[in-house]
Amino acid sequence: MRVLLLPFAREDLKEIKAYLDARSPQASKNVAARIKASLKLLSEQPYLGNNNN
């Protein structure tokens, strides 16, 4: 399954990256890797997580 990031989510991620880059480039890389891994897992297991019904 494909994960679609809406424009506001992409903008949020850009802002997070800019914030972390200014303070700790290594932390920025670590966070980016964790987010990518989470999105990959979500694409592979779309029903993972909380059921909000």
C-alpha atoms as a printed R data frame, in Angstrom:
   type eleno elety resid chain resno       x      y      z
1  ATOM     1    CA   MET     A     1   0.000  0.000  0.000
2  ATOM     2    CA   ARG     A     2   1.151  3.540 -0.671
3  ATOM     3    CA   VAL     A     3   1.238  6.246  1.992
4  ATOM     4    CA   LEU     A     4   0.131  9.653  0.769
5  ATOM     5    CA   LEU     A     5   1.416 12.718  2.586
6  ATOM     6    CA   LEU     A     6  -0.826 15.723  2.187
7  ATOM     7    CA   PRO     A     7   0.772 19.093  1.401
8  ATOM     8    CA   PHE     A     8   0.388 20.375  4.973
9  ATOM     9    CA   ALA     A     9   2.083 17.226  6.303
10 ATOM    10    CA   ARG     A    10   4.986 17.679  3.879
11 ATOM    11    CA   GLU     A    11   5.306 21.293  5.024
12 ATOM    12    CA   ASP     A    12   5.316 20.194  8.677
13 ATOM    13    CA   LEU     A    13   8.117 17.725  7.933
14 ATOM    14    CA   LYS     A    14  10.141 20.447  6.176
15 ATOM    15    CA   GLU     A    15   9.718 22.719  9.205
16 ATOM    16    CA   ILE     A    16  10.755 19.953 11.596
17 ATOM    17    CA   LYS     A    17  13.835 19.254  9.481
18 ATOM    18    CA   ALA     A    18  14.820 22.934  9.357
19 ATOM    19    CA   TYR     A    19  14.379 23.266 13.124
20 ATOM    20    CA   LEU     A    20  16.500 20.204 13.857
21 ATOM    21    CA   ASP     A    21  19.140 21.014 11.216
22 ATOM    22    CA   ALA     A    22  19.801 24.331 12.943
23 ATOM    23    CA   ARG     A    23  20.266 22.676 16.319
24 ATOM    24    CA   SER     A    24  21.695 19.234 15.576
25 ATOM    25    CA   PRO     A    25  22.246 17.935 12.051
26 ATOM    26    CA   GLN     A    26  22.791 14.423 13.360
27 ATOM    27    CA   ALA     A    27  19.511 14.486 15.281
28 ATOM    28    CA   SER     A    28  17.818 15.711 12.112
29 ATOM    29    CA   LYS     A    29  19.184 12.709 10.195
30 ATOM    30    CA   ASN     A    30  18.103 10.341 12.968
31 ATOM    31    CA   VAL     A    31  14.569 11.736 13.080
32 ATOM    32    CA   ALA     A    32  14.285 11.626  9.282
33 ATOM    33    CA   ALA     A    33  15.366  7.972  9.286
34 ATOM    34    CA   ARG     A    34  12.815  7.110 11.982
35 ATOM    35    CA   ILE     A    35  10.010  8.893 10.124
36 ATOM    36    CA   LYS     A    36  10.917  7.121  6.860
37 ATOM    37    CA   ALA     A    37  11.001  3.769  8.646
38 ATOM    38    CA   SER     A    38   7.608  4.467 10.232
39 ATOM    39    CA   LEU     A    39   6.077  5.419  6.883
40 ATOM    40    CA   LYS     A    40   7.507  2.279  5.284
41 ATOM    41    CA   LEU     A    41   6.067  0.141  8.075
42 ATOM    42    CA   LEU     A    42   2.706  1.863  7.713
43 ATOM    43    CA   SER     A    43   2.712  1.160  3.976
44 ATOM    44    CA   GLU     A    44   3.427 -2.516  4.662
45 ATOM    45    CA   GLN     A    45   0.998 -2.842  7.585
46 ATOM    46    CA   PRO     A    46  -1.813 -0.326  6.970
47 ATOM    47    CA   TYR     A    47  -3.944 -1.582  9.872
48 ATOM    48    CA   LEU     A    48  -1.163 -1.152 12.391
49 ATOM    49    CA   GLY     A    49  -1.936  1.253 15.208
50 ATOM    50    CA   ASN     A    50  -5.032  2.493 16.960
51 ATOM    51    CA   ASN     A    51  -8.541  1.825 15.767
52 ATOM    52    CA   ASN     A    52 -10.455  5.079 16.165
53 ATOM    53    CA   ASN     A    53 -13.910  3.610 15.549
